[in-house]
Amino acid sequence: MIYLDYAATTPMTARAIAAYSEAAQELAGNPSSLHDMGGRAAAAVTWARKVIAEELGVHEDGIIFTGSGTEGNLLGILSLAKGARGGKHIISCMAEHTSVHAALNTLEGEGYKVTRLPLTQEGIIDLASLEMAIRSDTTLISIQHANSEIGTVQPVKEIARIAKRFGVRIHVDCVQSFCKLDITDFSGEVDGITVSAHKVGGPKGCGAVYLNPRVRATPVFPGVTHEKGLRGGTLDTPSIVAMAVGVEEFKYNIDYQRQLRHDLLEGLDSSLFQVIEAPAENQLPNICGICMKGIEGQYVMLKLNEDGIYISTGSACDINSASGTKAILAMGKSLTEARQFFRISFGSETTHEEIATVNKALHRIATFVK
């Protein structure tokens, strides 16, 4: 088995599994309960909140635990948009995660106007176009830091500066970049950040969203009492503890990931494959977006699966879409090109030998079809 779908999810680490099991056994109390069992669970949640906040470089008071990165995006965007005073215009990107589009669609149904920006041929948002899209009634910008399909990294620090100059709130989806890139470079300048546990060796079904305590956020469901009134439901203490352990333990060697990327892409015949990427400074190296010319990405994925090699055709949240990856379409490429797309994503356990095996398998598929 060769697993190369780390952008979809990472296996839980042994320490995270052990932490989950121990918390499930020893911290059975409700963190909101006032007795000692509740107090011990609450203390563990407080510790986890500090771990996530420290990694993000923000104040722990702004950390809200969620059931996923998807929920974090929904809660963050809706709460920040509805909490803003004045206009009802939002700027985002065509290539955002499905959960972001779901939040924007909800707001459009409530009378908001949304501008969705395309990507350049390098998969980057054009800053001049973004600034030109800002109107007098713009209240929120929501941008993904690292794209989950092609791995391009947006200039969030510069976007945050533009937003601040115009007095516009900004939310950033950092699910793919969390614990891989330095988010503290811009975290102090934004109003919302979404992260997820299972991308960094933690459990599925757990995530967090940072909402700047200095800005007004309106609850999506008014009247709930947990997480500062922004999210209802008893906290999942074992998952939260395991998430924090995963964050503490997660290691991302960017130089090693660049070596793996170089090995994979250097071995691809340019007459058969097209690589979708940005310049190195704007590229998360462990996510490789590739098109096999004339062959649908789903076919490539299924043929590799027969060999015990596991990749994807894009975001798992879009797996049933017939239109191909959003990122490719946002770059102005055709629907045919989008359907040829597949994604290979590495993790810390990926080896050079595995990359060599995949390279051979890809060329075998291309030669067989041709």
C-alpha positions in Angstrom: 0.0 0.0 0.0 1.2 3.4 -0.9 -0.9 6.2 0.6 -0.6 9.5 -1.2 -3.8 11.3 -0.2 -2.6 13.2 2.8 -4.3 16.4 1.7 -7.6 14.5 2.2 -6.7 13.2 5.7 -3.7 12.0 7.7 -3.6 8.9 9.8 -3.9 9.6 13.6 -0.6 9.4 15.3 0.0 6.8 18.0 0.3 9.5 20.7 -3.0 11.1 19.5 -4.8 7.8 19.7 -3.4 7.1 23.1 -4.4 10.6 24.3 -7.9 10.1 23.0 -8.2 6.8 24.7 -6.9 8.1 28.0 -9.1 11.2 27.9 -12.2 9.0 27.1 -11.5 7.0 30.2 -10.2 9.5 32.6 -12.1 12.7 31.6 -15.7 11.5 31.4 -17.2 14.6 32.9 -18.9 17.3 30.9 -16.5 20.3 30.7 -19.4 22.6 31.5 -20.4 20.8 34.7 -19.4 22.5 38.0 -18.3 19.4 39.9 -14.7 18.1 40.0 -15.1 15.6 37.1 -16.4 18.5 34.9 -13.5 20.7 36.2 -10.9 18.1 35.1 -12.4 17.9 31.6 -12.6 21.7 31.4 -8.9 22.0 32.4 -7.9 19.6 29.6 -10.0 21.6 27.1 -8.3 24.8 28.4 -4.9 23.3 27.9 -5.8 22.2 24.3 -7.2 25.7 23.6 -3.8 27.1 24.6 -1.9 24.7 22.4 -3.9 25.6 19.3 -3.7 29.3 20.1 0.0 29.2 20.5 0.5 27.4 17.2 -1.7 30.1 15.5 -0.1 33.0 17.4 -3.4 34.3 18.7 -5.1 34.7 22.0 -6.7 31.6 23.4 -10.0 33.4 24.1 -10.7 33.4 20.4 -10.4 29.7 19.9 -13.8 28.0 19.3 -13.8 24.2 19.0 -15.9 22.8 16.1 -16.8 19.4 14.7 -14.6 19.9 11.6 -12.9 22.4 9.3 -16.1 22.6 7.3 -18.1 23.6 10.4 -15.3 26.1 11.3 -15.6 27.8 7.9 -19.4 27.9 8.1 -19.5 29.2 11.6 -16.6 31.7 11.0 -17.9 33.2 7.8 -21.5 33.5 8.9 -20.7 34.8 12.3 -18.2 37.4 11.0 -20.5 38.6 8.2 -23.6 38.9 10.3 -21.6 40.6 13.1 -20.3 43.3 10.8 -22.2 46.6 10.7 -22.9 48.4 7.4 -22.8 46.7 4.1 -23.6 43.2 2.8 -20.9 42.6 0.2 -18.3 39.8 0.5 -15.2 39.0 -1.6 -13.9 35.5 -1.9 -12.4 33.2 -4.6 -13.8 30.8 -7.1 -11.4 28.1 -5.9 -12.4 28.0 -2.2 -13.4 24.9 -0.3 -17.0 23.7 -0.8 -17.8 24.7 2.8 -16.9 28.3 2.0 -19.1 28.3 -1.0 -21.9 26.8 1.1 -21.6 29.7 3.6 -21.5 32.3 0.8 -24.5 30.7 -0.9 -26.4 30.9 2.5 -25.6 34.6 2.8 -26.6 35.3 -0.8 -30.0 33.8 0.1 -30.2 36.5 2.8 -29.5 39.4 0.5 -25.7 39.5 0.5 -23.7 40.1 -2.7 -20.6 38.0 -3.3 -17.7 38.7 -5.6 -15.8 35.5 -6.4 -12.4 36.2 -7.9 -10.6 33.9 -10.4 -7.0 32.7 -10.0 -4.1 33.7 -12.3 -2.4 31.1 -14.5 -0.1 30.4 -11.5 -3.1 29.7 -9.2 -2.7 33.0 -7.2 -5.2 35.7 -6.5 -4.3 39.0 -8.2 -4.0 41.6 -5.5 -4.9 44.5 -7.8 -8.1 42.8 -8.8 -9.0 42.1 -5.2 -8.5 45.7 -4.2 -10.6 46.9 -7.2 -13.4 44.5 -6.0 -13.7 46.2 -2.7 -16.8 48.5 -2.5 -18.1 50.9 0.1 -20.4 48.1 1.4 -17.8 45.4 1.5 -17.7 43.8 5.0 -15.7 40.6 4.7 -13.0 38.9 2.6 -12.7 35.1 2.9 -9.6 33.5 1.3 -8.0 30.0 1.6 -4.4 30.2 2.6 -3.2 27.0 0.8 -5.5 25.5 -1.8 -6.4 22.0 -1.1 -6.4 20.9 -4.7 -3.3 22.4 -6.2 -1.4 23.6 -3.1 -0.9 27.2 -4.2 -0.4 29.6 -1.3 -2.2 32.9 -1.4 -0.5 36.1 -0.2 -2.6 36.4 2.9 -0.4 38.9 4.6 -0.8 41.4 1.7 -4.5 40.7 1.5 -4.9 41.4 5.2 -3.1 44.7 4.8 -5.5 45.7 2.0 -8.5 44.6 4.1 -7.3 46.6 7.1 -6.7 49.7 5.0 -10.4 49.6 3.9 -11.7 48.5 7.2 -12.9 45.1 5.9 -12.9 42.0 8.0 -11.0 38.9 6.8 -11.4 35.2 7.4 -8.7 32.7 6.3 -9.2 29.0 5.7 -5.9 27.5 7.0 -7.0 23.8 7.1 -4.2 22.8 4.6 -1.5 25.1 5.9 -2.0 24.7 9.6 1.2 23.4 11.2 3.0 23.4 7.8 3.4 27.1 7.1 4.0 30.1 9.4 0.5 31.4 10.1 1.8 33.8 12.8 3.0 35.9 9.9 -0.5 37.2 9.4 -2.6 35.8 12.3 -2.5 39.0 14.3 -4.0 40.9 11.3 -7.0 38.7 10.5 -10.4 38.2 12.2 -11.0 34.5 11.6 -8.9 31.4 11.0 -10.2 27.9 10.4 -8.1 24.7 11.2 -8.8 21.0 11.4 -7.5 18.1 13.5 -7.3 15.3 11.0 -4.9 17.1 8.6 -2.2 17.1 11.3 -2.4 13.6 12.8 -5.5 14.2 15.0 -9.0 12.7 14.9 -11.6 13.2 12.3 -14.7 15.1 13.5 -12.8 17.8 15.3 -11.5 21.3 14.4 -11.4 24.9 15.6 -12.0 28.4 14.4 -10.4 31.5 15.7 -12.6 34.5 16.0 -10.8 37.7 17.0 -12.2 38.6 20.4 -12.0 42.3 19.5 -14.6 42.0 16.8 -18.3 41.4 17.0 -19.4 38.0 15.9 -23.1 37.1 15.7 -24.0 33.5 16.7 -25.5 31.5 13.8 -27.9 30.0 16.3 -28.7 32.6 18.9 -29.3 31.2 22.4 -26.7 28.4 22.5 -24.6 28.4 25.6 -21.3 26.6 24.8 -18.1 28.1 23.3 -19.0 31.7 24.2 -22.5 31.3 22.7 -21.1 30.7 19.2 -21.5 26.9 19.1 -23.9 24.6 20.8 -23.4 21.1 22.1 -21.3 19.3 24.7 -17.6 19.5 23.8 -15.9 16.3 22.7 -13.1 16.4 25.2 -11.2 13.3 24.0 -11.1 14.6 20.4 -10.1 18.0 21.5 -7.2 16.6 23.6 -6.1 14.3 20.8 -6.2 17.3 18.4 -3.8 19.3 20.7 -1.5 16.3 21.0 -1.5 16.0 17.2 -0.6 19.6 16.8 2.2 19.3 19.4 3.6 16.2 17.6 3.1 17.1 14.0 6.3 17.7 12.0 6.5 19.1 8.6 9.9 19.1 7.0 9.4 21.5 4.1 12.8 20.7 2.5 12.0 17.0 2.5 8.6 17.6 1.0 10.3 19.7 -1.7 12.6 16.8 -2.4 9.7 14.4 -2.8 8.0 16.9 -5.1 11.1 17.3 -7.2 11.5 13.5 -7.5 7.9 13.1 -8.7 7.7 16.0 -11.1 11.2 15.7 -12.5 10.3 12.1 -13.5 7.1 13.1 -15.4 7.3 13.2 -19.2 6.1 16.8 -20.1 4.6 15.5 -23.3 2.2 13.3 -21.3 1.7 15.3 -18.1 0.9 18.9 -17.2 1.8 20.1 -13.7 -0.4 22.7 -12.1 1.7 24.8 -9.7 2.8 28.2 -8.6 6.4 29.6 -8.1 8.1 27.8 -5.2 7.5 30.6 -2.8 3.8 30.3 -3.3 3.5 26.5 -3.4 2.8 24.1 -0.6 5.2 21.3 -1.8 3.4 18.3 -0.5 0.3 18.9 -2.8 0.9 18.1 -6.4 -1.8 18.9 -9.0 -1.3 17.1 -12.3 -3.2 16.4 -15.5 -2.5 13.4 -17.7 -3.2 14.8 -21.2 -6.2 13.2 -22.8 -7.0 10.9 -19.9 -9.5 11.6 -17.1 -8.2 11.9 -13.6 -10.7 9.5 -12.3 -9.3 6.8 -14.6 -5.8 7.5 -13.4 -7.0 7.2 -9.8 -8.8 3.9 -10.3 -5.8 2.4 -12.2 -3.4 3.4 -9.4 -5.9 2.0 -6.9 -5.6 -1.4 -8.6 -1.9 -1.3 -7.7 -2.5 -0.3 -4.1 -1.5 3.3 -4.7 -4.0 5.8 -3.3 -4.4 9.3 -4.7 -7.4 11.5 -5.4 -9.0 13.6 -8.1 -9.2 16.7 -5.8 -10.9 17.6 -2.6 -12.8 14.7 -1.0 -15.7 17.1 -0.4 -16.1 17.4 -4.2 -15.6 13.8 -5.1 -19.1 13.5 -6.6 -18.8 16.6 -8.7 -18.9 16.0 -12.4 -17.4 19.4 -13.3 -13.8 18.7 -12.1 -11.7 20.6 -9.6 -12.7 24.2 -8.8 -9.1 25.4 -8.8 -8.5 24.4 -12.4 -11.6 26.1 -13.5 -10.8 29.2 -11.5 -7.5 29.4 -13.5 -9.5 29.7 -16.7 -8.9 26.2 -17.9 -11.5 24.2 -19.8 -13.8 21.6 -18.3 -12.0 18.9 -20.3 -8.7 19.9 -18.6 -10.4 20.0 -15.2 -11.6 16.4 -15.7 -8.0 15.3 -16.5 -6.9 16.5 -13.1 -5.6 14.3 -10.2 -3.9 15.1 -7.0 -0.9 13.4 -5.3 -0.2 14.6 -1.8 2.6 13.5 0.5 3.1 13.1 4.3 6.0 12.7 6.6 6.0 8.9 6.1 6.2 9.2 2.3 9.5 7.8 0.9 11.6 8.4 -2.2 11.1 4.8 -3.1 7.3 5.2 -3.1 7.6 8.2 -5.4 9.7 6.2 -7.8 7.1 3.4 -7.8 4.3 5.9 -8.5 6.2 7.5 -11.3 6.6 4.2 -13.0 2.9 3.4 -12.5 1.9 6.8 -14.0 4.0 6.3 -17.1 2.7 2.7 -17.5 -0.9 4.0 -17.5 -0.1 6.8 -20.0 1.7 4.4 -22.3 -1.1 1.8 -22.1 -3.8 4.3 -23.0 -1.8 5.9 -25.8 
